[in-house]
Amino acid sequence: PYFYGSEELAYQFRLVNFDEQWSEWSHVHTKEYNNLSAGTYTFEVRSRNINGNISPSATYTFTIKSPWYLTSWALTLYVVMALALYVLILLILREKHKKDKEKLTIQKEEQLAQKDYQLREVEEKSEKEISRLKNDKLKAEISHKNRELATTTMHLLNKNEFRKVIVFDETKH
């Protein structure tokens, strides 16, 4: 209320819930706070005149809200997005597993078909070998029978000649 000494006024500040104590007396009549976290604060200021009289403190209460990305709806959105991402990853992994399983099934079927083909080839070779061995055996048997027949025929011829000789000899005597 006094015009004289207004340039000599000193101010003291305090922000309740942020500052522990009043600031030092200063002739600066502004105060700036940066990077305040969300919450409710009360700003108090008092002045001291040239006579050393301290005024009652003036207060201003204000609230700093959380940034939009930390609000409850944003956190809910984050949770929903995380769940959606999790479900999407599960679906992608399931589809990949399904495709891998199908590829593996196709590979196994191809391997089985190849083994069947190889088995049929071995079976055919075995059957041909068995047929060849049977034919060889039959040829050997025929050859053996032909030899026996030839031998028997030779014996019979020899016997007949021997009889002819004996009969011829007996007719001579």
C-alpha angles and dihedrals in degrees: 000000000000121000096203118077096018089133088057094058114124125203134209123197136195132176110206112225089024111047121051096204141013115280122249116277110272138174090225109106097198131071128192128195122193133195097013113176121234114285145085119296135181117212115207126189132177133177137215121209129212090271091057094250112149117214122223110268120264114218134203120185119202138165127224112208124215115265114267092255090059098047120116093252090051091049089049089051090050091052091048091048091048091050091047090049090048091050090046091051090048091050092048091048091047091051091047090049090049092051092046089050091050091049090049091049091050091048091050091048090050091049090048091049090049091050090048090051091049090047091051090049091051090046092051091047090048092049091048090048091048090048090048091049091048090049090048089049092048091047089049090049091048090047090049091047090048089052091047090047091048091047092047091046090050091050091049091049091047090048091049091049091046089052091047089051091048092045090046091048092048091051089054094054 
